[in-house]
Amino acid sequence: MGKTSEKILVYSTNKLFEAELIKQHLMNNEIQAFILNKMDSALRFGDIELLVSQDDVVRSKKLIADYLANE
């Protein structure tokens, strides 16, 4: 059981498909990731946030940077 269940923002976008792809990349690397969709569906503005456990923040940010550099 982990020490903390607090979720930390590691990535934000306005593209749901991008958030889903990055979430899948993190999960493929055994990091549990969550999407928080703050986008207004009618007005199409706002952010889609990707959250991970505090213990996974550093590793997640590195994986995301590597993913974005290679896309």
N, C-alpha and C positions, 0 to 999 in steps of 0.2 A: 504494500500500500504506500503511495507517494506521500510526501510530507505536506504538499500543498495542492489544493484543487483550483487555485486562482488561475484564471485564463488571461493571457497577455496578448495584445495586438502585435502581430509580426508582419502583416502585409495588408494593404488597403488598395482597392481598385474600384472602378465603376463598371467593370465587365465581369458578369457572373461566370462566363465560361473560363476566363482566366483564373478566377478564384478556385473554381472546381478543379482545373488542371493542376494548380499548385497544391491544393489540398491532397489530391491523389498522389502527387510526387512525395509529399511529406509522409503520407500513410504508407507508401511503398518503402519508405525508409524507417518504418516503425515509430512514427510520431503521430499521436492522435491529434487531429486538427479539426476545428469547428468553423463553420461559416456563419457570420452574423450579417444578414442582409438588411442594411439600413436605407436601401434605395426606395424612394417613393415610386410606386408602380404607375401612378397616373402621370406624374410630372417628369419621370425619368432622370432624377438627380439624387445624389446621395452616394454613400459608399457601401461597398461590400467588404467586410472585414474578415480576416483570417486570424483565428485565435488558437493558441497552444498553451499547454501547461507551463508555468513559470520555469520548471526544470528543463524544458525543451527549447527555450527561447534562443539561446546562442546557436545551437545546432540547426534550428529551423531557419534562422536568418542566413546562415551560410548555405544551406541547401537551396533556399529561395534565390539567393544571389547567383549561385552556380546554375540553377535552372534558367533564370532570366538571361544569363550571359550566353547560354547555349541554345536558346529557342530560335 
